[in-house]
Amino acid sequence: MKTSFLNAWERILAENGNRIAITECSTGISCTFNELNYLAEQKLATFVGEKHRIIAFRRPNDISWLVLFLAIAKAGCASAPLDTSFRGDTLLSIIKRMKAWQFIDENECFIYPKNDKITAEGKFLIKLSSGSTGEPKSIAFSAEAMMADCKNIVATMGITKNDINYAILPLGHSYALGNLVMPLFTEGVPIVIGSGYIPRQMVDEIRLSRATILPTVPAVIEALSEFLTVFPDSVRLVISAGANLRLETIQRFYAATGLLIHNFYGSSETGGICYDYIVEPQRDYETVGKPLQNVLVSLTKTGRISVTSEAVHLSAKSSVSANGRSFILNDAGFINAKGEICLTGRIGRVVKIGGRRLDLQFVEKNAKKIEGIRDCYAFVQEGNIKISCAFESDLTSEMILKQLESKLSSWMMPRRTYVISSFPLTPRGKLDTEKLKSLLLNNQQ
């Protein structure tokens, strides 16, 4: 029996079979939708007779990644795409946690016998959470949930098969799966796969490919903002997710290109949640926009964000209603008078300092208001009740503390400060807190 995903794919083949589906900028190789399907059929022989298994794979962004993804779906198995940075014991630990039966990459392929009896029936995809605050967790989705996420995104953003997505995001990450991979297979939106994170090279590739949509992260947009005078005029939509952009960057981008950078908010567990429909280059700092079409956002009594849609993952922790599954995030926030979702922080970052409660994100928010501070991370070191702060800045600690004194009460002030030029990020563009803490610890020794 064919899945809804494969039915959608057959429709795309019937309507767009001879159109270019994918172009690799690094090699110049392109393939049509029909050729992509042929390559997947050839790969399918690898999985014959092994339905309802979880198959993990690790590939760089290229045509073979998409061929493998499609072949696994044709085999009736669930894909578990892994980041290319996973190696050794970490890789084996994640394969075990995902309950994968088989692992494939460009150099090896092996069976994991301990997972031989595990079935993936009803599952289409296993995502990994970002892992920005610890070990990544596996999250299971049905084909219907992934297709719902895709439909919510393309309907809200007005994306059609006449667009071309520029893919610089790792294809296996949640953001890329919803914005790049699923639109290719179920909506017929072509992909141009970028060569890497070299800003000038990206600009040239976008111009030559005539890509129209750039889904990316703030760090990439900051880098691209140095090349605005030659930014391609084919781009009609720029999407940023993972963190807040500086207002200065948004306004500079608009002044040079006439393009508004649209904030996109989502989570690994729910897919896309919000999108800002801005019509001018300014926004409130915490605002992430309004819910996507077919997505309901509400608040719990404690102010946590609750998301309800058909795109929410399969989990015992998600509840089911007529509007889909619901999942409560660790993000806290409020809904303003315009119906926009405003984030105020993450649950669980409140500490006690001298008997008084302090939300560390309050410290970070005020620090980021200081000109010259690109980012801030506040934390309490183990065995210590004093606040420490790391600043991404070119300012000195003394300059920062002097300005911070006018924004925070004395008991909120950090007792230890670190200033570094660039914070480590996860491949998804989020702050990698574990790497940052390790970096700070090494500098301290």
N, C-alpha and C positions, 0 to 999 in steps of 0.2 A: 504493500500500500504506500503510495507516494505521500510525502509530507506536504504541508502547505507551502513550505519553502521551495520544494522541488516543483510544485505546481506553478508558483510564481516565476521560477527560473525558466520553465518551459514557455511561459507566456512571453518573457523577455526575449528568448531565442526566436520565437515566431515573429516578433515585432521588430527586433533589432539585430538579428543574427549576423549580418554582414558589416555592422558598424564596429568601429574600433572600441574595444572595451578597456584595454589597459595599455599604457605606454611606459616603458622604463627609461628614465632620462639618462641613467648611467651607461646603458648599452645601446639606446636608440631602438630597441626591439619593441614592436607592438603586436597585439593579437586582437582578433575580433571576438565577439561573443561566441560565435560558432567554434572558433579555434580554441577558446578557453574551455568550452564544453568537451571538445575532442580530447584535449590534454587530460582533463579530469577523468574521462572514460578510460584512457590508457592507464592512469594511476589507480583506478578502481580495482584492478586485478589484485592489488596488494592487500585488499580488505575483504575479498569475497568470502562469504560464509561466516563472517564475524560481526553480525548485527548487534546493536545495543551495547556496544563497548565504548569506553572513553579512550580516545586516541590523542595523546599529547604530542605536540610538535613544536620545534624551534627553528625558525627560519628568519633571515633578514627580510626587509620589505622588497619583494620582487614578484614576478609573475608566478613563480613556483609556490609562493605562500598561498596565493588565491586558488591555484590549481588544487593544492592539497586540501584546503578548506572545503572546496566544492566536492572533491572526491570522497572525503569523509562523510559529508552529508548524503551523497549518493549511495554510500555503503550502509546507510541506516545507523551510523555511529554518531557520537558526540565529539565535537572538536574541543581541544583544550590547548589553545595557543599559549606558548611560553615566551618570555622575554629572552633575547639572545644573551643577556648578561648572566643568566642563571648557569652556574657551572658546578661540577663536583658534587659534594655532599648536599649542597643547597638544592641543586637540581633534583637529586634523588629524593630528597625530603618532600619537595613540592609535588613530584610525580606521585608519591605515596599518598600525600594529603588529598590530591585531586582524584585519587582512586583510578588512575589511568592504567589501562591494560597494555598499551603499546606506546612507545616513544619513538619519534622520527625526527632526525635532523639531516643536514646535508652530508654528514660523515658517518652516521650510524643509525641503526634501527634495532630495537630490542623489545622483548616482551617482559612485562613485570609480572611473574607468576603469582605473587601473593594477591594480586587483584583479579585473578582469573575468574572468580565466581561473581564478581560485581557487575550488575546490569545497569545500563544507562537508558533503559526504556523510558520514553517520554522526555528525555533530555536531548537538547540540540547543541548546546554550547556550555562550556565551563569557563567562566571568567576568573581572574584573580583580582582581589582587591588591590589598591595602590601600594600597600605595604609601607606607606610613608611614616607610620608610627609603630611599626613592628613587622612581624612576619605576615606575608600576604595570605588571605583566606580564599578558598575556592567557593564559587557562587554559581549555581546551576540555573539555566534558562531553557525554556521550551522554544521551539521554532516560532510559535505564535507570539510569544513575548518579545522576541528579538524583532520580528516583523512589525509588531505594534510600535515599538520604540522608533524604528525607521520611519514608519508612516507619520508618527507624531512630529518627528524632526523635519521631514521634507515638506509636510503640509504647513507647519508653522513658519518655516524659513523660505517657502516658495521655491524649493529646489525641484528641477525637472530633468528629464533625460537629455535636454539640450544644454545642460550645464556640464562642466568638467571640473572634478574635484582634484586639487593638488594635494597629494598624500605625502606629508613629511612625518606625520604621527606614526609611531609603531602600530602596525595593523592589528595586532592582538590586544591592544589596550581598549578599554571600554569605550572611550571617547571615539576612537577610530572605528570600532565595530559598528557603532550606531550611525556615524556620520559618513563613513567611507565604504566599508565592506558590505553592509546590508543594502545601502542604496544602489550599489553596483549590481548585486544579484537579484534584487526584488523590485527595483525601480528603473534599472537600465541606465544609471548615471555613471559615465566613464570615469576612470581614475588615471591620473598621471603620477607616477611614483618618483618622487624627488630623490636626488643622489645623496643628500646629506644636509647637515645644518650649517652650511657656509652661506651667509646672507647674500652675497653678490651672485653666487652660483644659483641660489634659489630664485632670485629676481630674473636672471637670464632664462632659467627653465620655465618659469611661469609665462614669460613673454613669448618664448618660442612655441610652447604648447597651447597658448591661448586659454589657459585655465581660467575659470570664472569664479571659483570658490576656494577660499583658503581657510580651512579649519586648523587652528594652531593654538599655541600657548603664549602667555605674556613674554617669556624670555625671548622667543623667536620674534615677536612683534617689536620688542625693544631693539633687537639687532637689525631687523629690516628697516627700522625708522632712520637708519643712517643712509639709506639708499632711496629715499622718497622721490628724489628728482627724476629717477629712472624707473619708478615703480610701474609695472605693466598696466595699461588701460583696459585690458580684457577682464580684470578682476572686478566683480560687482558685489561680492559679499566676503567680508572678513569676520571670522568667528574666533573668539578667545575664551578659553576655559582653563580652570585649574587654580587661578588666583586673580586678584584684582590688578588691573593695569593702572599705571599712574595717569591721572587726568591730563598732565602735560603731554604725555605720549599720545593719548587719544586725540587731543586738540591739534597737535602737530601733524599727525597722520591725516586728519580731516583737512587741515589747511593746505597740505601739499597735494593730496589725491582726490579730495571730495568724498572719500570713503569713511563711513561710520564703522567703528569696530563694535560688533555686537557681542555682549557678554552671554555666555552659555553656561548653565549650571546643571550638573547631573551627578549621579553617583554610580558606582559599580553595581549596586544592588537594584537600582530602579531605572537605569538608563537616563535619558534626558528628562530634566525637570522644568527648568525655566529658561527663558530667552528674553533679552531686552529688545523692545521695539522702538529704540531711541530714534529721534528725528533730528537731534542736534548733538554735537560732540561734548556732552557733559552728563554726569549722572551722580547720584549720591554714592558715597564710597561703599556702603554695604549692600546696595541694591543689585540684585542679580536678575531682575526682570519679572515678567509675569509667567504663570504656568504655560507650558506648551499645550497645543490643542490636545484634547482627550486626557489631560493630566489634571488631577485635583490635588491641591496642596492645602493642608490645614495645620493647626498647631495643637499640640497636646497641652494639658494643664500646666506642664512645666516649661512650655515654650519650645519644645522640640519640633522639628519639621517632620510632618507625616505626609507621605506621598501615596496616592492611589491612582493606579492605571493598569491597563492590560500588559504593560511592559515590565512590571515588577517581577523579580526573580522567584523561583520555586523554593520555598522555605517554610519550615514549621513556624518561623517567627513572623511570617507575613500572613495577615488575615485576608479573607476573601469576601467581596461584596458584589453587588450588581454592577459597580463601576470598575471592577478588577481587583487586583491584590493591593493591599496596603502595607507599607513598611515605614517604620519610624527610624529616622536618621539620628546620628549623634550631633547634628548641626542644630543650633538654636537660633531663633530669630523672631521676627514679627511681620505682619502684613500692613503696609502703609495705606493711606487713604486712596491711592491710585490702584490698589490691588497688587502692588509689587511686593515681592518677597525680599526682605532685608535680613541679612545674616548678622548675628551678633557674636558668634563664636561657636566653639565646640563644647559639648557637655563634658564635664570631668576635668576641667582645667582651673578649678577654683581651689586655692590653697589658703592655709591659715598662717598669717604673719602676726606674731605678737597677740594672738587671740582674736584677730580680726580677719574676716574672709576677703580675699582678693581674687578677682578673675584675671588671670595672667594676660588674657586677650585685651583687657582694658589698658594694660601697660603697653602692649604692642601697638594698639590703635593710636595711642597718643604719641608714641615714638615715631610712627610713620608720618605724622603730621609735620615733623621737622624737615625742613628743606635739606636735602643732601643725604637723607636716610632712605635707602631703597627698600629695605625690609628689616624686620626685627623679630627675634624669637626670644620669649621670656620663659624661664624655667627655674625650678628649684632643684639644686643638685642633691643627690642621695646623701642622707645623713646631715643635711643642712636645712635650716629654716629661713635662710636669706635668699632673696631673689637674685638671679643672675640673668644677664641679657646679652645676646649676641646681636650685633648690628651689621648689616650689609651696607657699607658706607666708605667714603674716602675721608670722612671727618675723623678727628681724634676723639678719644674717650672723653677728654676734658671738655671739648666743644659740645659734645652730645649731652653730657650730664648737666652742663650749665643751662642748656635750653630745656632739658627735661624737667628741671626743678620748677619751672613755671607752669608745668602741666600736671605734675603729680604731687601728692602729699608726700611728706618726708618719709613716712613709713612704707610707702609704695616704691621708693627709689631702689634701683638695683645696687647691690653691694659689690658685685663683681661684673665687669663688662669685658666684652670681647669685640673687636672690630676686625672684620675681614672684608675683602673686596668682592667676594662672590659666594653666596650660599650654595651648597650642594643640592641638586634637584633630582627627583626621581625621573625616570624616562617619560613620565606623564606631565612633567613640568611643575610638580608640587615640591614643596620643601621636604627634603629627606632629613627628618629630625634625628634619626639614628646616626647617620653619617656626620651630621653637624656636631652632635654631642661628642662623637669619637674624635673629630677634628679638633674640637676645643680642648678635650682631655689631653690629646697629644701635645698641643701647643702649651698646655699648662705644665707639663712634666719637664 
